[in-house]
């Protein structure tokens, strides 16, 4: 079962429903994911487990990124050893920053995107026109309700400019936050249906001209932080009235000097959660086209 945001075939408007693989059942009285995430976890589970509303064939609905309203996407950094190693290699002047945060009590958390900028499955992600090396970062996303409870999981691509961040860690916002830098989807897998979120396979495949140019596989078993710990730090001094998605860091980073190119296809799969596929464009003009 997945919670999906989609375009209703009946009204043409955005809707929220439950997909059982054959049918999508709209959730009566809920029009946005944000509204659903205002509910306590127990009530949300009850609403989703026994949905009531109009049914559509799963194949007949166009899915949207499962973020909307006042939802925000945040991300955690340097939560896997591979991520720490990659950041150290790319950094020109401050490699020790990444070494220190990996073992620090406080995790690195940073803002990634507002809901309206997020790309969904089948959409476009962008590499910056002023960057030479840009990569996808496949990550398990925690779907958090307004109370900070983990109610689901999704797939996140934290697209990043290694060129810009490598010059100076203070350039992190420019390396991470721009139009086309965040993809989420294709849906939300309820947390209660995932027996062990620390045992999920993560795969990344990058195709160019019909051929695979990079692929890799890892697992959330390598995560250096606890998921509830990351969520707790995010909600420690902030509020999210429509909930939030928190990407938990990456363990798949292509070796330097690999970079994404215009036209590449990026496919990220996370076991029990879903598969997110996007196409790469270059620069702001590519996203506007």
C-alpha positions in Angstrom: 0.0 0.0 0.0 1.1 3.5 -0.8 -0.2 7.0 -0.1 -0.3 8.9 -3.4 -0.9 12.4 -4.5 -2.3 12.5 -8.0 -4.5 14.3 -10.5 -8.1 13.1 -10.2 -9.4 11.8 -13.5 -12.8 13.2 -12.5 -12.0 16.7 -11.5 -8.6 17.4 -12.9 -7.6 18.7 -9.5 -5.0 17.4 -7.1 -6.1 14.6 -4.8 -4.7 12.2 -2.1 -5.5 8.5 -2.0 -4.3 5.0 -1.2 -2.9 2.8 -3.9 -3.2 -0.9 -3.4 -1.5 -1.7 -6.7 -4.7 -2.1 -8.7 -6.9 0.8 -7.5 -6.4 4.2 -6.0 -9.0 5.1 -3.4 -9.4 8.8 -2.8 -9.3 9.8 0.9 -12.6 11.5 1.7 -12.2 14.9 3.4 -8.5 15.1 2.6 -7.4 17.1 -0.4 -3.7 17.5 0.3 -0.8 15.5 1.9 -0.3 18.4 4.2 -3.8 18.0 5.6 -3.2 14.3 6.2 0.1 15.0 8.0 -1.7 17.3 10.5 -3.2 14.2 12.0 -1.6 12.2 14.9 0.0 9.0 13.7 -2.7 6.7 15.1 -5.5 8.7 13.4 -3.6 8.9 10.1 -3.1 5.2 10.2 -6.8 4.6 10.7 -7.7 6.9 7.8 -5.3 5.3 5.4 -5.9 1.7 6.4 -9.7 2.0 5.7 -10.0 4.6 3.0 -13.4 5.6 1.7 -14.0 7.5 -1.5 -14.0 7.3 -5.2 -11.9 4.6 -6.8 -9.7 4.9 -9.9 -7.6 2.3 -11.7 -4.0 2.7 -10.6 -2.8 2.9 -14.2 -5.3 5.7 -15.0 -4.0 8.3 -12.5 -1.1 10.7 -13.0 1.0 10.8 -9.9 2.4 14.0 -8.4 5.3 14.5 -6.0 3.9 13.6 -2.5 4.6 17.0 -1.0 2.3 20.1 -1.1 0.9 22.9 1.0 3.2 24.2 3.7 5.3 21.1 3.7 9.1 21.5 3.5 11.9 19.1 2.5 15.0 19.0 4.7 18.1 16.8 4.5 20.8 15.4 6.7 24.4 15.3 5.6 27.4 13.0 6.2 25.3 10.2 7.8 27.1 7.4 5.9 30.8 6.7 5.8 30.8 6.9 2.0 29.3 10.4 2.1 32.0 11.5 4.6 34.7 10.2 2.3 33.3 11.9 -0.7 33.0 15.2 1.0 36.6 15.1 2.3 37.8 14.3 -1.3 36.0 17.1 -2.9 36.7 19.8 -0.3 39.6 22.1 -1.1 40.1 23.8 2.2 37.9 22.3 4.9 37.9 18.5 4.8 38.1 18.3 8.6 34.6 19.9 8.8 33.1 16.7 7.4 35.2 14.4 9.5 34.1 16.2 12.6 30.3 16.3 11.9 30.3 12.5 11.1 31.1 11.7 14.7 29.5 14.8 16.4 26.5 14.4 18.6 24.6 17.0 16.6 23.8 15.9 13.0 24.1 18.2 10.0 20.6 19.2 8.9 19.8 21.7 6.1 16.8 23.1 4.3 16.3 21.6 0.8 13.1 22.8 -0.8 9.6 24.2 -0.4 6.9 22.0 -1.7 6.1 23.8 -5.0 9.6 23.4 -6.3 9.8 19.6 -5.8 10.1 17.4 -8.8 8.0 14.2 -8.9 8.5 10.8 -10.6 8.9 11.3 -14.3 9.9 14.9 -14.0 13.1 16.9 -14.5 16.0 17.6 -12.2 18.7 20.1 -13.0 22.4 20.6 -12.9 23.6 24.2 -12.4 25.0 26.0 -15.4 27.8 27.4 -13.2 29.0 24.1 -11.9 31.3 21.5 -13.5 30.5 18.4 -11.4 26.9 17.6 -10.3 25.6 14.4 -8.9 22.3 12.8 -7.7 22.2 11.7 -4.1 19.7 8.9 -3.5 18.3 9.0 0.0 15.6 7.4 2.2 13.1 10.2 3.0 11.3 10.2 6.4 7.7 11.5 6.1 7.0 13.3 9.3 3.6 14.5 10.6 3.1 17.8 12.4 4.0 16.2 15.7 7.4 15.0 14.3 6.3 11.3 14.2 7.7 9.1 11.4 4.5 8.1 9.5 6.0 7.0 6.2 9.0 6.7 3.9 9.7 8.0 0.4 12.5 8.3 -2.1 14.5 11.5 -2.3 17.1 12.7 -4.8 19.2 15.4 -3.1 20.8 16.7 -6.3 24.1 18.5 -5.5 26.9 20.6 -7.1 30.1 19.0 -5.9 32.0 21.8 -7.5 30.4 24.6 -5.5 30.3 22.8 -2.1 33.9 21.7 -2.6 35.2 25.2 -2.8 33.8 26.2 0.6 31.2 24.5 2.9 29.6 27.9 3.3 28.4 27.6 -0.3 26.3 24.6 0.7 22.9 26.4 0.1 24.0 27.3 -3.5 25.2 23.7 -4.1 22.0 22.2 -2.7 19.0 24.6 -3.1 18.0 25.7 -6.5 15.2 24.9 -9.0 15.5 21.3 -10.0 17.7 20.2 -7.1 15.1 18.1 -5.3 13.0 15.2 -6.4 10.6 13.2 -4.2 8.4 10.2 -4.9 6.8 8.4 -6.3 4.6 7.9 -3.2 4.7 7.4 0.5 5.0 3.9 2.0 3.3 3.9 5.4 5.9 3.4 8.2 3.9 0.6 9.8 4.3 -1.5 6.7 8.1 -1.4 6.7 9.4 -3.9 9.2 13.0 -2.7 9.4 13.9 0.6 7.8 17.6 -0.1 8.6 17.6 -3.1 6.1 16.5 -1.4 2.9 18.5 -1.8 -0.3 19.2 1.5 -2.2 20.1 1.4 -5.9 21.2 4.2 -8.2 21.4 3.9 -12.0 22.4 6.7 -14.4 21.7 6.1 -18.1 23.0 8.2 -21.0 22.0 7.6 -24.6 20.3 4.3 -23.7 23.4 2.9 -21.9 24.2 2.7 -18.2 27.1 5.0 -17.4 27.0 4.5 -13.6 25.2 2.3 -11.1 25.7 1.3 -7.5 24.0 -0.4 -4.6 24.0 0.2 -0.8 21.8 -0.3 2.2 20.3 1.7 5.0 22.1 -0.7 7.3 25.2 1.5 6.8 23.4 4.5 8.3 25.5 6.1 11.0 22.5 7.9 12.7 19.1 6.7 14.1 16.1 7.9 12.1 14.2 9.1 15.2 17.3 11.0 16.2 17.4 12.9 12.9 13.7 13.7 13.2 14.1 14.8 16.8 16.8 17.3 15.9 14.6 18.7 13.0 11.7 19.3 15.4 13.8 20.5 18.3 13.4 24.2 17.6 11.0 24.4 14.6 7.4 23.7 13.7 6.0 22.1 10.5 2.2 22.6 10.5 1.8 20.5 7.3 4.6 18.0 8.2 7.9 17.6 6.4 10.1 15.2 4.5 13.6 14.6 5.9 16.1 13.0 3.6 18.5 10.9 5.7 21.8 11.2 3.7 23.4 9.2 0.9 25.7 6.3 0.7 26.0 6.3 -3.1 28.3 8.9 -4.6 29.9 8.5 -8.0 33.6 8.9 -7.9 35.2 12.2 -9.1 35.2 13.5 -11.8 31.8 11.9 -12.8 29.1 14.4 -13.5 25.5 14.3 -14.7 24.8 15.6 -18.2 21.8 17.1 -19.9 19.6 14.2 -21.1 20.7 11.6 -18.5 18.1 9.5 -16.8 18.4 8.9 -13.1 16.7 6.0 -11.4 16.7 5.5 -7.7 15.2 2.5 -6.0 14.7 1.8 -2.3 13.4 -1.6 -1.3 9.8 -1.7 0.1 9.5 2.1 -0.6 9.5 2.7 -4.4 11.4 3.8 -7.5 11.9 7.4 -8.5 12.9 8.2 -12.1 13.8 11.6 -13.4 15.5 13.2 -16.5 18.4 15.7 -16.2 18.4 19.2 -17.8 21.0 21.8 -17.6 20.5 25.2 -15.9 17.5 27.3 -15.1 16.5 27.5 -18.8 16.3 23.7 -18.9 13.7 23.7 -16.1 11.7 26.5 -17.7 11.5 24.9 -21.1 
